[in-house]
Amino acid sequence: MGGFASKPSAYDTPVDVPSKYFKDFEATLPSMRGKTVVITGCTTGCGFVAARTMAHAGADVYLLNRPSERAVEAEKSIAMEALNAVSSPPASPTRSPAAGGVGSPSKLVRSLSLGNGGVITSVDCDLADFDSVRRAASIVSRKCAGSGVDVLCNNAGVMALPDVATKDGYDVQMQTNHLSHFLLTRELTPALEKAAELRGEARVVNHSSGARNIPRKGLEAKYFGENGGDIGGDGASMLFMGARWVRYGQTKLANAAFTVELDRRLRAKGSKVKAVVATPGFAATNLQVTTAKSGGFHDAWIFKRMAQSAEDGSIPLLTCMASPGVESGDLYEPAKMRLYGPAKKFALEKTSVDESAGAMLWEESEKAVGAFEV
């Protein structure tokens, strides 16, 4: 993309695209009353839409985000929209007496009760910090000890960031997009099994993208290692596969391959927990904005011309989270060219289903965060 470079500032807000399919799709979703949904990265974009939709449907929703004013505003917005969907005149959310102070992003936990039986609970969780993920998982596990977790949505992600290390020493993209979600899934597996035992199934939903096809030769172990900041440099061209995009592609392939390997292991155990994966197609979200501002999106004009709304982009994710008929190992993507439109089931590519790659991913991920026995 370097040859068509535009300044990153040319794409400093998400493209305003009207939704075409979301309203009709949302009407097909079942009630989520009595179920618990955990979502990472839900301050904006597809994650925000998914959290809002699950709250509308009556679920208890845990919002796992980095502590920030944006996270506080997102929880308030989700709560108010859920309340207004069931209240006339509009109501105000009720804060749980035991919760931390709403409006203070430094609190570890904040809860708001909704008028439809659900509760939204914000839990601080920085995916670039393994200790933060463990703390968040411990909080969720304690709160859900009796009823379990019905859906774990590993949604959060970063894209085409510079070649920098996290505090734990790993590539910031691989740790945020995959390794911390591997850790979170491990920590919440007992809660998922509990919900599956009580209500017949539970789901782990991973959020990949079409960028999983960037690594033509498949997953490479070096991208999982404790070598952040020294793994390719800062080439920013998407068209010509700059190093930022190569690393990103590895993380998105890891999301898909993790789903496949988790599915294999769950089936072998006879578990009722399902592992599924979705992609948003070209969705206009803050993800592209963040990438552009970091200098990693030299060709932002491509997304401006081709994007669909965040609501429409969330349809495959929400299908995996809540729609009936979804089977473990399934991939859902937009039906039209895998870029736009309603969700459709597709087959994963060879690089995602390769058993040796799945075994390598599991081994390298365990080196980073510890053993994960399904």
C-alpha positions, 0 to 999 in steps of 0.5 A: 500500500506504500505506493498509494500512501495517504496520511494516517490522519485521513482516517481518524474516525470510523466511516459512517455507514448505514446498517442494512441487515442488522435490524432484521437479524436482531429480531431472529435472536432468542432470549438470553435471560438466565444466561451469562455472556463475557465479552472482551473489547466492547467499548466500540465497534462489533464488540460494543454492538454484541454486548448491547445486543446481548443486554437487550436480550436479557443476558447478564453481560460482563464487559472486559475492557482496559480501564478508561473513560471510554469503557465507563461511557460504553457501559452506561450507553449499553445500560441505557439502551437496554433499559430504553428498549423495555421502558416507557418513559426511559428509565435509569440504570441501577447500580449494584450496592456492592459494585465499584463507583460507576464513572470511576475507571480505576475501579476493578468491577462496576455493575448496573442492573437493567430493567429486563432482568439482566445485569451488566458488569464491567471488569478491568482487563488489559489483554497486554498484561497476563496478570490483568487477564488472570485477575479479571478471570478470577473475578468472573469465575467467583461471580459466576461460580453458581451458574457458570458462563454460557458464552465467552466471546474473545472479541478484542483485538488490535491491528497492524501495530508497531513492532513493540513488546508487551510488559510480558515480552511478547508481540503486542498483537499476538498477546492481545489477539491470541495469547491472552484469549487463550489464557482467558479461555483456560481460566474460564473453562470450568465456568463454561463447563458448569453452564454446559452442564446446567443448560445443555451447552456453552460457547467459546467464540473467537473473532478472526478476520480475512487476514488469517489468509495472509500467512500463505505458509501457515502459522510460524512458531516465532510469532508466539515467542517472547521476542516482542519488538524484534519480529519484523519491523514496522512495514505498514503496507497492507497491499504489499504485506508489510511486517505489521500486517504479517504479524497481524495475519499470524494472530488472526490465523491463530484465532481460527486455528485455536478454535479448531484445536479447541474443538478437537480437544473438547470433542475428544473429552465429550464436552458440551462446550462448543468452540466457534469462530466468526469474522466481521468482513469489512466493518467500519470500526475504531480498529481501523482508526487506531491502526491509522493513527499508529501509522499502520494504515497507509491505504485507509481509502480502501476501507472508506470505499468498502466498509459496512457498518459495525452493526452489520459486521457484528452479525457473524459474531452474534450468530456464533454467540446466540443463534440456534443451530451453530455447531462446534468448529463452525466458521461464520462470515458475511455471505457476500464475498465473505465481506458484506451481508448476513452471516453464512457458514463457510469451511475453514482453509487448510492453514486453519485446520492443519493438525500439526499447526494446531498442536504447535499453537497449543504448545507455544501458547502454553509456554507463554501462559501455562498448561491448558488441560481441556 
